[in-house]
Amino acid sequence: MFSDNNVDLPRLSDTQHKRLMDGMVIPAHPLALDANRKLDERRQKALTRYYAAAGAGGIAVGVHTTQFEIREPGIDLLKPVLELAAETMKACDAQSSEPLLKVAGIVGRTSQAVAEAELVREQGYDLGLVSLSAFGGASNEEMVKHLKTVAEQIPIFGFYLQPSVGGRRLDYSFWKAACEIENLVGIKVAPFNRYDSLDVARAVVDAGRAGDLALYTGNDENIFLDLLTTYRFGDSPDQCVPFRGGLLGQWAVWAQKAVEDLKELVQLRKSGGSVPPHILERAQQMTDINAVVFDAANRFAGCIPGIHEILRRQGLLEGIWTLNPDEVLSVGQSEEIDRIYRMYPEFSDDEFVEQHLDEWMS
């Protein structure tokens, strides 16, 4: 493995790294607002408590699902949201044998990203999920240099974000070079594209990082199949790499069932046996669910409102308000959510939420 021999890098502990490699559910944390579009701290904390109680291994804050607008002047919610989540996660950790892996989204060009990395490290976050959306048109060398600079502040997750929601094409050569950054410990693969996902997996193997760099699916339309698949580029173990877990907006809802699903899927993959037909059926059903929640029919325009609507129906959110007043459910999306509830009740964790909601809201 490539090493920059910098012993002063802030690093994950051995225990944290092992848990990351073993695989975990990492929900992307939504933003709870009141009717005046102000931060609803009580419900924001309730969401964090929900994910912890559901069995998530980590929580990602300040990411797309949290709404990138929290960083805008006049809104200025980045620091308060990060602080509130960190405090709530630490309180949850006190009641658990396995502390949550605390992941924070990091955006912008290098000066902004380094400042955000310093902020989240000071607040006790373990990992930075680094978006490259601000690097449209930049060369691979510029982006790799950016990642390496941010990684000097905090261990990082690479992030392949689909172009439909602000990402850009990142080729095999980029990922091969990025994987040589020692403090890049994982990659969220979310291009919603099998060819592009394959590029990342092959780059991890060719960089010699299959054994210590964790691939996490962010392909919300392909969750089950990603988690069942080992990417094999030769006969030796170091030429094979699986998706270890997921860092997903889809897992912001029905998180308790996601934890159960991940456990079953990882066991199936490790067993090396044939995949039961009912698991492939559930894979198709989950894709149908995600298409509705993320509003794929309208190029994901109702993605965040769709997540909010599920949480509203469960009582975790008061409404589906976002910082952008124009960001609402698409026409017919609510009726489609009704449909997936009817068709796939086994995916819902409504009963679990109902049992604990008062506790989380206290």
Buried (B, 14 or more C-beta within 10 A) or exposed (E): EEEEEEEEBEBBEEEBBEBBBEBBBBBBBBBBBBEEBEBBBEBBBBBBBBBBBBBBBBBBBBBBBBBBBBBEEEEEBBBEBBBBBBBBBBEBBEEEEEBBBBBBBBBBEBEEBBEBBEBBBEBBBBBBBBBBBBBEEBEBEEBBBBBBBBBBBBBBBBBBBBBBBBBBEBEBEBBBBBBBBBBBBBBBBBBBBEEBBBBBBBBBBBBBBBEBBBBBBBBBBBBBBBBBBEBBBEEEEEBBBBBBBBBBBBBBBBBBBBBEBBEBBBEBBEEEEEBEEEBEEBBEBBBBBBBBBBBBBBEBBBBBBBBBBBBBBBBBBBBBBBBEEEBBBBEBBBEBBEBBBEEBEEBBBBEBBEEBBEEBBE
